[in-house]
């Protein structure tokens, strides 16, 4: 299954909700939305700085991740980005593929 690192930052409204629900409440909500599209939550960590949370999820396909991302972003409570994660074996396979590339000339 495709795996993603999701980085998120709460808006002011989202942060207010976090204060009410706490981290456990938000984890339950994330588990529910991910499971609704056939995915699983591998880990969820809160942070401070540029991002408020880091989540690792597995989905059966890329469209499931896209559906969740669009729905969550549409709420306006969080800004997020999903980064596809590759296994070591997938990188090995990619490295073996022939690519017809010519760098720009200087």
URZI-V372655 format. One record per residue. PSI is psi as a letter, one per 30 degrees, with the letter a starting at -180 (999 if undefined). OMEGA is omega in whole degrees, 0 to 359 (999 if undefined). BURIAL is 1 if it has 9 or more other ideal C-beta (glycine too) atoms within 8 Angstrom, else 0. Layout:
((PSI/OMEGA/BURIAL) (PSI/OMEGA/BURIAL))
This chain:
((k/175/0) (k/181/1) (k/182/1) (k/166/1) (k/178/1) (k/176/1) (k/183/1) (l/175/1) (k/179/1) (k/168/1) (l/178/1) (e/179/0) (e/178/0) (e/179/1) (e/177/1) (e/177/0) (e/177/1) (e/179/1) (e/180/0) (e/186/0) (f/186/1) (l/181/0) (e/180/0) (e/178/0) (e/179/1) (e/178/1) (e/178/1) (e/179/0) (e/179/1) (e/178/1) (e/181/1) (e/183/0) (e/179/1) (e/180/1) (e/181/1) (f/178/0) (g/174/1) (g/182/0) (l/176/1) (k/176/0) (j/179/1) (e/179/0) (l/179/0) (k/181/1) (k/175/0) (l/182/0) (l/171/0) (l/187/0) (b/179/0) (e/180/0) (k/179/1) (f/180/1) (l/177/1) (k/184/1) (k/172/1) (k/182/1) (l/173/1) (k/176/1) (l/180/1) (f/181/0) (l/183/0) (e/181/0) (e/177/0) (e/177/1) (e/180/1) (e/180/0) (e/178/1) (e/181/1) (e/181/1) (e/181/0) (e/181/1) (e/180/1) (e/181/1) (f/179/0) (f/182/0) (g/183/0) (f/184/1) (k/171/1) (k/185/0) (l/172/1) (k/181/0) (k/182/1) (j/177/0) (k/178/0) (k/180/0) (k/174/0) (l/176/0) (e/181/0) (e/177/0) (e/177/0) (e/177/1) (e/180/0) (e/179/0) (e/181/0) (f/181/0) (f/183/0) (k/178/0) (k/180/0) (k/179/0) (j/185/0) (k/174/0) (k/179/0) (l/178/0) (k/178/0) (k/178/0) (999/999/0))
